[in-house]
Amino acid sequence: MASIKIKMKDGTVKDFPHTPRPGGSYTKTIKYVPGFVVITDEYYRETAIPTDLIEEVITIPDRY
């Protein structure tokens, strides 16, 4: 998946747009673990967001 948007319960939106990494087809990934949504970027950096703060998760594939 290429881009991820997370709508928070407070109305803000956290945007994780696709930013290609040179040398390959690296992209953002998302996984759901108990209590958290974890986004991993093209350089394997992780952002964990508590699920109790999230209203909606939107994933946009790089190819439709």
CHARMM internal coordinates of N, CA and C (Angstrom, degrees):
IC EDIT
DIST 1 N 1 CA 1.4423
DIST 1 CA 1 C 1.5120
ANGL 1 N 1 CA 1 C 107.73
DIST 1 C 2 N 1.2950
ANGL 1 CA 1 C 2 N 115.79
DIHE 1 N 1 CA 1 C 2 N 149.36
DIST 2 N 2 CA 1.4505
ANGL 1 C 2 N 2 CA 119.17
DIHE 1 CA 1 C 2 N 2 CA -171.88
DIST 2 CA 2 C 1.5204
ANGL 2 N 2 CA 2 C 113.56
DIHE 1 C 2 N 2 CA 2 C -101.45
DIST 2 C 3 N 1.3174
ANGL 2 CA 2 C 3 N 118.19
DIHE 2 N 2 CA 2 C 3 N -46.41
DIST 3 N 3 CA 1.4607
ANGL 2 C 3 N 3 CA 120.93
DIHE 2 CA 2 C 3 N 3 CA -176.02
DIST 3 CA 3 C 1.5246
ANGL 3 N 3 CA 3 C 110.00
DIHE 2 C 3 N 3 CA 3 C -127.80
DIST 3 C 4 N 1.3274
ANGL 3 CA 3 C 4 N 114.81
DIHE 3 N 3 CA 3 C 4 N 146.19
DIST 4 N 4 CA 1.4683
ANGL 3 C 4 N 4 CA 121.21
DIHE 3 CA 3 C 4 N 4 CA -178.86
DIST 4 CA 4 C 1.5236
ANGL 4 N 4 CA 4 C 107.97
DIHE 3 C 4 N 4 CA 4 C -132.92
DIST 4 C 5 N 1.3315
ANGL 4 CA 4 C 5 N 116.28
DIHE 4 N 4 CA 4 C 5 N 133.96
DIST 5 N 5 CA 1.4614
ANGL 4 C 5 N 5 CA 122.12
DIHE 4 CA 4 C 5 N 5 CA 173.95
DIST 5 CA 5 C 1.5187
ANGL 5 N 5 CA 5 C 107.60
DIHE 4 C 5 N 5 CA 5 C -123.65
DIST 5 C 6 N 1.3169
ANGL 5 CA 5 C 6 N 115.40
DIHE 5 N 5 CA 5 C 6 N 135.16
DIST 6 N 6 CA 1.4514
ANGL 5 C 6 N 6 CA 120.21
DIHE 5 CA 5 C 6 N 6 CA 178.78
DIST 6 CA 6 C 1.5228
ANGL 6 N 6 CA 6 C 107.87
DIHE 5 C 6 N 6 CA 6 C -122.55
DIST 6 C 7 N 1.3383
ANGL 6 CA 6 C 7 N 115.82
DIHE 6 N 6 CA 6 C 7 N 117.21
DIST 7 N 7 CA 1.4584
ANGL 6 C 7 N 7 CA 121.58
DIHE 6 CA 6 C 7 N 7 CA 176.04
DIST 7 CA 7 C 1.5201
ANGL 7 N 7 CA 7 C 107.54
DIHE 6 C 7 N 7 CA 7 C -88.70
DIST 7 C 8 N 1.3183
ANGL 7 CA 7 C 8 N 114.30
DIHE 7 N 7 CA 7 C 8 N 123.55
DIST 8 N 8 CA 1.4490
ANGL 7 C 8 N 8 CA 120.72
DIHE 7 CA 7 C 8 N 8 CA -178.55
DIST 8 CA 8 C 1.5258
ANGL 8 N 8 CA 8 C 109.85
DIHE 7 C 8 N 8 CA 8 C -89.90
DIST 8 C 9 N 1.3173
ANGL 8 CA 8 C 9 N 117.27
DIHE 8 N 8 CA 8 C 9 N 158.32
DIST 9 N 9 CA 1.4643
ANGL 8 C 9 N 9 CA 121.92
DIHE 8 CA 8 C 9 N 9 CA 179.61
DIST 9 CA 9 C 1.5233
ANGL 9 N 9 CA 9 C 112.29
DIHE 8 C 9 N 9 CA 9 C -64.22
DIST 9 C 10 N 1.3341
ANGL 9 CA 9 C 10 N 118.00
DIHE 9 N 9 CA 9 C 10 N -24.78
DIST 10 N 10 CA 1.4666
ANGL 9 C 10 N 10 CA 120.48
DIHE 9 CA 9 C 10 N 10 CA 179.07
DIST 10 CA 10 C 1.5275
ANGL 10 N 10 CA 10 C 112.64
DIHE 9 C 10 N 10 CA 10 C -82.60
DIST 10 C 11 N 1.3546
ANGL 10 CA 10 C 11 N 117.56
DIHE 10 N 10 CA 10 C 11 N 2.15
DIST 11 N 11 CA 1.4549
ANGL 10 C 11 N 11 CA 121.58
DIHE 10 CA 10 C 11 N 11 CA 176.60
DIST 11 CA 11 C 1.5133
ANGL 11 N 11 CA 11 C 115.05
DIHE 10 C 11 N 11 CA 11 C 98.30
DIST 11 C 12 N 1.3142
ANGL 11 CA 11 C 12 N 117.99
DIHE 11 N 11 CA 11 C 12 N -12.44
DIST 12 N 12 CA 1.4592
ANGL 11 C 12 N 12 CA 119.98
DIHE 11 CA 11 C 12 N 12 CA 178.58
DIST 12 CA 12 C 1.5223
ANGL 12 N 12 CA 12 C 110.28
DIHE 11 C 12 N 12 CA 12 C -78.18
DIST 12 C 13 N 1.3246
ANGL 12 CA 12 C 13 N 115.41
DIHE 12 N 12 CA 12 C 13 N 161.08
DIST 13 N 13 CA 1.4613
ANGL 12 C 13 N 13 CA 121.60
DIHE 12 CA 12 C 13 N 13 CA 178.58
DIST 13 CA 13 C 1.5220
ANGL 13 N 13 CA 13 C 108.25
DIHE 12 C 13 N 13 CA 13 C -124.74
DIST 13 C 14 N 1.3066
ANGL 13 CA 13 C 14 N 115.95
DIHE 13 N 13 CA 13 C 14 N 126.85
DIST 14 N 14 CA 1.4640
ANGL 13 C 14 N 14 CA 121.27
DIHE 13 CA 13 C 14 N 14 CA 174.15
DIST 14 CA 14 C 1.5218
ANGL 14 N 14 CA 14 C 106.68
DIHE 13 C 14 N 14 CA 14 C -97.47
DIST 14 C 15 N 1.3253
ANGL 14 CA 14 C 15 N 116.08
DIHE 14 N 14 CA 14 C 15 N 122.07
DIST 15 N 15 CA 1.4502
ANGL 14 C 15 N 15 CA 122.12
DIHE 14 CA 14 C 15 N 15 CA -174.70
DIST 15 CA 15 C 1.5205
ANGL 15 N 15 CA 15 C 109.64
DIHE 14 C 15 N 15 CA 15 C -110.64
DIST 15 C 16 N 1.3214
ANGL 15 CA 15 C 16 N 115.70
DIHE 15 N 15 CA 15 C 16 N 128.77
DIST 16 N 16 CA 1.4571
ANGL 15 C 16 N 16 CA 122.28
DIHE 15 CA 15 C 16 N 16 CA 176.97
DIST 16 CA 16 C 1.5278
ANGL 16 N 16 CA 16 C 107.31
DIHE 15 C 16 N 16 CA 16 C -122.23
DIST 16 C 17 N 1.3618
ANGL 16 CA 16 C 17 N 117.43
DIHE 16 N 16 CA 16 C 17 N 80.05
DIST 17 N 17 CA 1.4650
ANGL 16 C 17 N 17 CA 120.31
DIHE 16 CA 16 C 17 N 17 CA -176.18
DIST 17 CA 17 C 1.5224
ANGL 17 N 17 CA 17 C 111.71
DIHE 16 C 17 N 17 CA 17 C -73.21
DIST 17 C 18 N 1.3193
ANGL 17 CA 17 C 18 N 114.81
DIHE 17 N 17 CA 17 C 18 N 155.61
DIST 18 N 18 CA 1.4607
ANGL 17 C 18 N 18 CA 120.61
DIHE 17 CA 17 C 18 N 18 CA 176.68
DIST 18 CA 18 C 1.5207
ANGL 18 N 18 CA 18 C 109.37
DIHE 17 C 18 N 18 CA 18 C -66.09
DIST 18 C 19 N 1.3080
ANGL 18 CA 18 C 19 N 116.86
DIHE 18 N 18 CA 18 C 19 N 127.26
DIST 19 N 19 CA 1.4605
ANGL 18 C 19 N 19 CA 122.61
DIHE 18 CA 18 C 19 N 19 CA 174.69
DIST 19 CA 19 C 1.5189
ANGL 19 N 19 CA 19 C 106.35
DIHE 18 C 19 N 19 CA 19 C -131.62
DIST 19 C 20 N 1.3306
ANGL 19 CA 19 C 20 N 117.65
DIHE 19 N 19 CA 19 C 20 N 103.56
DIST 20 N 20 CA 1.4632
ANGL 19 C 20 N 20 CA 119.97
DIHE 19 CA 19 C 20 N 20 CA -173.64
DIST 20 CA 20 C 1.5170
ANGL 20 N 20 CA 20 C 112.93
DIHE 19 C 20 N 20 CA 20 C -61.15
DIST 20 C 21 N 1.2922
ANGL 20 CA 20 C 21 N 114.32
DIHE 20 N 20 CA 20 C 21 N 148.22
DIST 21 N 21 CA 1.4624
ANGL 20 C 21 N 21 CA 121.77
DIHE 20 CA 20 C 21 N 21 CA 177.50
DIST 21 CA 21 C 1.5159
ANGL 21 N 21 CA 21 C 107.70
DIHE 20 C 21 N 21 CA 21 C -107.93
DIST 21 C 22 N 1.3227
ANGL 21 CA 21 C 22 N 118.24
DIHE 21 N 21 CA 21 C 22 N 133.70
DIST 22 N 22 CA 1.4643
ANGL 21 C 22 N 22 CA 120.14
DIHE 21 CA 21 C 22 N 22 CA -179.57
DIST 22 CA 22 C 1.5231
ANGL 22 N 22 CA 22 C 111.76
DIHE 21 C 22 N 22 CA 22 C -60.47
DIST 22 C 23 N 1.3219
ANGL 22 CA 22 C 23 N 115.48
DIHE 22 N 22 CA 22 C 23 N 144.44
DIST 23 N 23 CA 1.4548
ANGL 22 C 23 N 23 CA 120.17
DIHE 22 CA 22 C 23 N 23 CA 172.71
DIST 23 CA 23 C 1.5048
ANGL 23 N 23 CA 23 C 116.13
DIHE 22 C 23 N 23 CA 23 C 91.42
DIST 23 C 24 N 1.2983
ANGL 23 CA 23 C 24 N 118.96
DIHE 23 N 23 CA 23 C 24 N 14.04
DIST 24 N 24 CA 1.4539
ANGL 23 C 24 N 24 CA 117.61
DIHE 23 CA 23 C 24 N 24 CA 178.81
DIST 24 CA 24 C 1.5041
ANGL 24 N 24 CA 24 C 113.28
DIHE 23 C 24 N 24 CA 24 C 168.05
DIST 24 C 25 N 1.3080
ANGL 24 CA 24 C 25 N 114.47
DIHE 24 N 24 CA 24 C 25 N -176.33
DIST 25 N 25 CA 1.4578
ANGL 24 C 25 N 25 CA 120.58
DIHE 24 CA 24 C 25 N 25 CA -177.08
DIST 25 CA 25 C 1.5257
ANGL 25 N 25 CA 25 C 110.40
DIHE 24 C 25 N 25 CA 25 C -102.95
DIST 25 C 26 N 1.3221
ANGL 25 CA 25 C 26 N 116.31
DIHE 25 N 25 CA 25 C 26 N 51.95
DIST 26 N 26 CA 1.4616
ANGL 25 C 26 N 26 CA 120.86
DIHE 25 CA 25 C 26 N 26 CA 178.57
DIST 26 CA 26 C 1.5146
ANGL 26 N 26 CA 26 C 109.39
DIHE 25 C 26 N 26 CA 26 C -77.10
DIST 26 C 27 N 1.3040
ANGL 26 CA 26 C 27 N 116.88
DIHE 26 N 26 CA 26 C 27 N 145.48
DIST 27 N 27 CA 1.4501
ANGL 26 C 27 N 27 CA 121.31
DIHE 26 CA 26 C 27 N 27 CA 179.50
DIST 27 CA 27 C 1.5249
ANGL 27 N 27 CA 27 C 109.95
DIHE 26 C 27 N 27 CA 27 C -151.16
DIST 27 C 28 N 1.2997
ANGL 27 CA 27 C 28 N 115.64
DIHE 27 N 27 CA 27 C 28 N 172.93
DIST 28 N 28 CA 1.4637
ANGL 27 C 28 N 28 CA 119.82
DIHE 27 CA 27 C 28 N 28 CA 178.00
DIST 28 CA 28 C 1.5262
ANGL 28 N 28 CA 28 C 109.85
DIHE 27 C 28 N 28 CA 28 C -74.06
DIST 28 C 29 N 1.3148
ANGL 28 CA 28 C 29 N 115.28
DIHE 28 N 28 CA 28 C 29 N 149.10
DIST 29 N 29 CA 1.4634
ANGL 28 C 29 N 29 CA 120.76
DIHE 28 CA 28 C 29 N 29 CA 174.94
DIST 29 CA 29 C 1.5179
ANGL 29 N 29 CA 29 C 108.23
DIHE 28 C 29 N 29 CA 29 C -129.64
DIST 29 C 30 N 1.3190
ANGL 29 CA 29 C 30 N 114.67
DIHE 29 N 29 CA 29 C 30 N 158.31
DIST 30 N 30 CA 1.4526
ANGL 29 C 30 N 30 CA 120.67
DIHE 29 CA 29 C 30 N 30 CA 179.02
DIST 30 CA 30 C 1.5249
ANGL 30 N 30 CA 30 C 108.24
DIHE 29 C 30 N 30 CA 30 C -132.28
DIST 30 C 31 N 1.3123
ANGL 30 CA 30 C 31 N 115.70
DIHE 30 N 30 CA 30 C 31 N 140.95
DIST 31 N 31 CA 1.4657
ANGL 30 C 31 N 31 CA 119.52
DIHE 30 CA 30 C 31 N 31 CA 173.34
DIST 31 CA 31 C 1.5182
ANGL 31 N 31 CA 31 C 108.13
DIHE 30 C 31 N 31 CA 31 C -140.12
DIST 31 C 32 N 1.3108
ANGL 31 CA 31 C 32 N 113.30
DIHE 31 N 31 CA 31 C 32 N 151.67
DIST 32 N 32 CA 1.4563
ANGL 31 C 32 N 32 CA 121.32
DIHE 31 CA 31 C 32 N 32 CA -178.74
DIST 32 CA 32 C 1.5186
ANGL 32 N 32 CA 32 C 107.84
DIHE 31 C 32 N 32 CA 32 C -110.78
DIST 32 C 33 N 1.3157
ANGL 32 CA 32 C 33 N 115.94
DIHE 32 N 32 CA 32 C 33 N 117.91
DIST 33 N 33 CA 1.4650
ANGL 32 C 33 N 33 CA 121.45
DIHE 32 CA 32 C 33 N 33 CA 176.43
DIST 33 CA 33 C 1.5291
ANGL 33 N 33 CA 33 C 106.51
DIHE 32 C 33 N 33 CA 33 C -118.76
DIST 33 C 34 N 1.2994
ANGL 33 CA 33 C 34 N 118.90
DIHE 33 N 33 CA 33 C 34 N 157.46
DIST 34 N 34 CA 1.4663
ANGL 33 C 34 N 34 CA 119.90
DIHE 33 CA 33 C 34 N 34 CA -177.00
DIST 34 CA 34 C 1.5362
ANGL 34 N 34 CA 34 C 112.09
DIHE 33 C 34 N 34 CA 34 C -51.81
DIST 34 C 35 N 1.3210
ANGL 34 CA 34 C 35 N 114.96
DIHE 34 N 34 CA 34 C 35 N 116.32
DIST 35 N 35 CA 1.4595
ANGL 34 C 35 N 35 CA 120.82
DIHE 34 CA 34 C 35 N 35 CA 176.59
DIST 35 CA 35 C 1.5131
ANGL 35 N 35 CA 35 C 115.70
DIHE 34 C 35 N 35 CA 35 C 89.42
DIST 35 C 36 N 1.3375
ANGL 35 CA 35 C 36 N 118.53
DIHE 35 N 35 CA 35 C 36 N -8.09
DIST 36 N 36 CA 1.4627
ANGL 35 C 36 N 36 CA 120.76
DIHE 35 CA 35 C 36 N 36 CA -175.41
DIST 36 CA 36 C 1.5239
ANGL 36 N 36 CA 36 C 111.82
DIHE 35 C 36 N 36 CA 36 C -144.23
DIST 36 C 37 N 1.3380
ANGL 36 CA 36 C 37 N 114.50
DIHE 36 N 36 CA 36 C 37 N 152.61
DIST 37 N 37 CA 1.4615
ANGL 36 C 37 N 37 CA 122.38
DIHE 36 CA 36 C 37 N 37 CA 165.69
DIST 37 CA 37 C 1.5193
ANGL 37 N 37 CA 37 C 104.46
DIHE 36 C 37 N 37 CA 37 C -110.84
DIST 37 C 38 N 1.3372
ANGL 37 CA 37 C 38 N 116.94
DIHE 37 N 37 CA 37 C 38 N 126.42
DIST 38 N 38 CA 1.4535
ANGL 37 C 38 N 38 CA 121.35
DIHE 37 CA 37 C 38 N 38 CA -175.63
DIST 38 CA 38 C 1.5282
ANGL 38 N 38 CA 38 C 109.38
DIHE 37 C 38 N 38 CA 38 C -114.89
DIST 38 C 39 N 1.3359
ANGL 38 CA 38 C 39 N 116.01
DIHE 38 N 38 CA 38 C 39 N 122.28
DIST 39 N 39 CA 1.4568
ANGL 38 C 39 N 39 CA 122.02
DIHE 38 CA 38 C 39 N 39 CA 177.37
DIST 39 CA 39 C 1.5185
ANGL 39 N 39 CA 39 C 107.64
DIHE 38 C 39 N 39 CA 39 C -106.82
DIST 39 C 40 N 1.3284
ANGL 39 CA 39 C 40 N 115.82
DIHE 39 N 39 CA 39 C 40 N 129.66
DIST 40 N 40 CA 1.4622
ANGL 39 C 40 N 40 CA 122.14
DIHE 39 CA 39 C 40 N 40 CA 177.01
DIST 40 CA 40 C 1.5167
ANGL 40 N 40 CA 40 C 107.87
DIHE 39 C 40 N 40 CA 40 C -113.17
DIST 40 C 41 N 1.3363
ANGL 40 CA 40 C 41 N 116.93
DIHE 40 N 40 CA 40 C 41 N 128.13
DIST 41 N 41 CA 1.4597
ANGL 40 C 41 N 41 CA 119.45
DIHE 40 CA 40 C 41 N 41 CA -177.63
DIST 41 CA 41 C 1.5224
ANGL 41 N 41 CA 41 C 111.65
DIHE 40 C 41 N 41 CA 41 C -90.28
DIST 41 C 42 N 1.3284
ANGL 41 CA 41 C 42 N 116.07
DIHE 41 N 41 CA 41 C 42 N -173.93
DIST 42 N 42 CA 1.4619
ANGL 41 C 42 N 42 CA 122.89
DIHE 41 CA 41 C 42 N 42 CA -175.01
DIST 42 CA 42 C 1.5203
ANGL 42 N 42 CA 42 C 113.37
DIHE 41 C 42 N 42 CA 42 C -64.10
DIST 42 C 43 N 1.3293
ANGL 42 CA 42 C 43 N 116.35
DIHE 42 N 42 CA 42 C 43 N -20.55
DIST 43 N 43 CA 1.4707
ANGL 42 C 43 N 43 CA 121.20
DIHE 42 CA 42 C 43 N 43 CA 179.76
DIST 43 CA 43 C 1.5246
ANGL 43 N 43 CA 43 C 111.84
DIHE 42 C 43 N 43 CA 43 C -106.92
DIST 43 C 44 N 1.3362
ANGL 43 CA 43 C 44 N 116.24
DIHE 43 N 43 CA 43 C 44 N 18.32
DIST 44 N 44 CA 1.4639
ANGL 43 C 44 N 44 CA 124.47
DIHE 43 CA 43 C 44 N 44 CA 176.06
DIST 44 CA 44 C 1.5257
ANGL 44 N 44 CA 44 C 113.88
DIHE 43 C 44 N 44 CA 44 C 67.55
DIST 44 C 45 N 1.3358
ANGL 44 CA 44 C 45 N 116.84
DIHE 44 N 44 CA 44 C 45 N 21.19
DIST 45 N 45 CA 1.4699
ANGL 44 C 45 N 45 CA 120.44
DIHE 44 CA 44 C 45 N 45 CA 172.65
DIST 45 CA 45 C 1.5220
ANGL 45 N 45 CA 45 C 107.49
DIHE 44 C 45 N 45 CA 45 C -81.81
DIST 45 C 46 N 1.3183
ANGL 45 CA 45 C 46 N 117.11
DIHE 45 N 45 CA 45 C 46 N 138.34
DIST 46 N 46 CA 1.4618
ANGL 45 C 46 N 46 CA 121.52
DIHE 45 CA 45 C 46 N 46 CA -177.02
DIST 46 CA 46 C 1.5250
ANGL 46 N 46 CA 46 C 111.54
DIHE 45 C 46 N 46 CA 46 C -111.16
DIST 46 C 47 N 1.3262
ANGL 46 CA 46 C 47 N 114.47
DIHE 46 N 46 CA 46 C 47 N 142.70
DIST 47 N 47 CA 1.4581
ANGL 46 C 47 N 47 CA 122.53
DIHE 46 CA 46 C 47 N 47 CA 171.89
DIST 47 CA 47 C 1.5198
ANGL 47 N 47 CA 47 C 106.66
DIHE 46 C 47 N 47 CA 47 C -124.13
DIST 47 C 48 N 1.3214
ANGL 47 CA 47 C 48 N 117.62
DIHE 47 N 47 CA 47 C 48 N 123.43
DIST 48 N 48 CA 1.4686
ANGL 47 C 48 N 48 CA 122.20
DIHE 47 CA 47 C 48 N 48 CA 179.53
DIST 48 CA 48 C 1.5267
ANGL 48 N 48 CA 48 C 108.44
DIHE 47 C 48 N 48 CA 48 C -110.75
DIST 48 C 49 N 1.3281
ANGL 48 CA 48 C 49 N 115.65
DIHE 48 N 48 CA 48 C 49 N 127.12
DIST 49 N 49 CA 1.4604
ANGL 48 C 49 N 49 CA 121.57
DIHE 48 CA 48 C 49 N 49 CA -179.19
DIST 49 CA 49 C 1.5279
ANGL 49 N 49 CA 49 C 107.94
DIHE 48 C 49 N 49 CA 49 C -119.29
DIST 49 C 50 N 1.3306
ANGL 49 CA 49 C 50 N 117.80
DIHE 49 N 49 CA 49 C 50 N 128.07
DIST 50 N 50 CA 1.4652
ANGL 49 C 50 N 50 CA 120.28
DIHE 49 CA 49 C 50 N 50 CA 179.34
DIST 50 CA 50 C 1.5289
ANGL 50 N 50 CA 50 C 111.62
DIHE 49 C 50 N 50 CA 50 C -62.87
DIST 50 C 51 N 1.3155
ANGL 50 CA 50 C 51 N 116.91
DIHE 50 N 50 CA 50 C 51 N 134.68
DIST 51 N 51 CA 1.4583
ANGL 50 C 51 N 51 CA 121.20
DIHE 50 CA 50 C 51 N 51 CA -176.71
DIST 51 CA 51 C 1.5303
ANGL 51 N 51 CA 51 C 112.62
DIHE 50 C 51 N 51 CA 51 C -66.99
DIST 51 C 52 N 1.3155
ANGL 51 CA 51 C 52 N 118.17
DIHE 51 N 51 CA 51 C 52 N -24.30
DIST 52 N 52 CA 1.4606
ANGL 51 C 52 N 52 CA 118.76
DIHE 51 CA 51 C 52 N 52 CA -179.97
DIST 52 CA 52 C 1.5308
ANGL 52 N 52 CA 52 C 112.96
DIHE 51 C 52 N 52 CA 52 C -71.78
DIST 52 C 53 N 1.3407
ANGL 52 CA 52 C 53 N 117.79
DIHE 52 N 52 CA 52 C 53 N -9.57
DIST 53 N 53 CA 1.4599
ANGL 52 C 53 N 53 CA 122.16
DIHE 52 CA 52 C 53 N 53 CA 176.92
DIST 53 CA 53 C 1.5287
ANGL 53 N 53 CA 53 C 112.31
DIHE 52 C 53 N 53 CA 53 C -99.06
DIST 53 C 54 N 1.3367
ANGL 53 CA 53 C 54 N 117.35
DIHE 53 N 53 CA 53 C 54 N -7.32
DIST 54 N 54 CA 1.4677
ANGL 53 C 54 N 54 CA 122.56
DIHE 53 CA 53 C 54 N 54 CA -172.38
DIST 54 CA 54 C 1.5235
ANGL 54 N 54 CA 54 C 111.00
DIHE 53 C 54 N 54 CA 54 C -98.87
DIST 54 C 55 N 1.3409
ANGL 54 CA 54 C 55 N 114.64
DIHE 54 N 54 CA 54 C 55 N 135.39
DIST 55 N 55 CA 1.4589
ANGL 54 C 55 N 55 CA 120.57
DIHE 54 CA 54 C 55 N 55 CA 173.73
DIST 55 CA 55 C 1.5280
ANGL 55 N 55 CA 55 C 110.65
DIHE 54 C 55 N 55 CA 55 C -95.92
DIST 55 C 56 N 1.3485
ANGL 55 CA 55 C 56 N 116.99
DIHE 55 N 55 CA 55 C 56 N -41.94
DIST 56 N 56 CA 1.4659
ANGL 55 C 56 N 56 CA 120.75
DIHE 55 CA 55 C 56 N 56 CA -175.10
DIST 56 CA 56 C 1.5169
ANGL 56 N 56 CA 56 C 110.30
DIHE 55 C 56 N 56 CA 56 C -154.54
DIST 56 C 57 N 1.3348
ANGL 56 CA 56 C 57 N 116.11
DIHE 56 N 56 CA 56 C 57 N 144.91
DIST 57 N 57 CA 1.4567
ANGL 56 C 57 N 57 CA 122.81
DIHE 56 CA 56 C 57 N 57 CA 175.02
DIST 57 CA 57 C 1.5210
ANGL 57 N 57 CA 57 C 107.63
DIHE 56 C 57 N 57 CA 57 C -116.86
DIST 57 C 58 N 1.3417
ANGL 57 CA 57 C 58 N 116.30
DIHE 57 N 57 CA 57 C 58 N 127.48
DIST 58 N 58 CA 1.4641
ANGL 57 C 58 N 58 CA 121.94
DIHE 57 CA 57 C 58 N 58 CA 179.93
DIST 58 CA 58 C 1.5182
ANGL 58 N 58 CA 58 C 107.97
DIHE 57 C 58 N 58 CA 58 C -120.11
DIST 58 C 59 N 1.3242
ANGL 58 CA 58 C 59 N 116.45
DIHE 58 N 58 CA 58 C 59 N 125.44
DIST 59 N 59 CA 1.4604
ANGL 58 C 59 N 59 CA 121.72
DIHE 58 CA 58 C 59 N 59 CA 176.55
DIST 59 CA 59 C 1.5188
ANGL 59 N 59 CA 59 C 109.00
DIHE 58 C 59 N 59 CA 59 C -113.85
DIST 59 C 60 N 1.3214
ANGL 59 CA 59 C 60 N 115.85
DIHE 59 N 59 CA 59 C 60 N 136.37
DIST 60 N 60 CA 1.4654
ANGL 59 C 60 N 60 CA 122.30
DIHE 59 CA 59 C 60 N 60 CA -178.42
DIST 60 CA 60 C 1.5245
ANGL 60 N 60 CA 60 C 107.71
DIHE 59 C 60 N 60 CA 60 C -122.31
DIST 60 C 61 N 1.3468
ANGL 60 CA 60 C 61 N 117.61
DIHE 60 N 60 CA 60 C 61 N 110.79
DIST 61 N 61 CA 1.4536
ANGL 60 C 61 N 61 CA 119.45
DIHE 60 CA 60 C 61 N 61 CA -177.99
DIST 61 CA 61 C 1.5143
ANGL 61 N 61 CA 61 C 112.59
DIHE 60 C 61 N 61 CA 61 C -67.58
DIST 61 C 62 N 1.3303
ANGL 61 CA 61 C 62 N 116.25
DIHE 61 N 61 CA 61 C 62 N 155.71
DIST 62 N 62 CA 1.4569
ANGL 61 C 62 N 62 CA 119.57
DIHE 61 CA 61 C 62 N 62 CA 179.21
DIST 62 CA 62 C 1.5233
ANGL 62 N 62 CA 62 C 111.10
DIHE 61 C 62 N 62 CA 62 C -73.99
DIST 62 C 63 N 1.3184
ANGL 62 CA 62 C 63 N 116.93
DIHE 62 N 62 CA 62 C 63 N -19.85
DIST 63 N 63 CA 1.4706
ANGL 62 C 63 N 63 CA 121.89
DIHE 62 CA 62 C 63 N 63 CA 176.08
DIST 63 CA 63 C 1.5096
ANGL 63 N 63 CA 63 C 107.88
DIHE 62 C 63 N 63 CA 63 C -128.79
DIST 63 C 64 N 1.2777
ANGL 63 CA 63 C 64 N 117.43
DIHE 63 N 63 CA 63 C 64 N 132.12
DIST 64 N 64 CA 1.4649
ANGL 63 C 64 N 64 CA 121.04
DIHE 63 CA 63 C 64 N 64 CA -179.76
DIST 64 CA 64 C 1.4758
ANGL 64 N 64 CA 64 C 110.34
DIHE 63 C 64 N 64 CA 64 C -89.85
END
COOR INIT
IC SEED 1 N 1 CA 1 C
IC BUILD
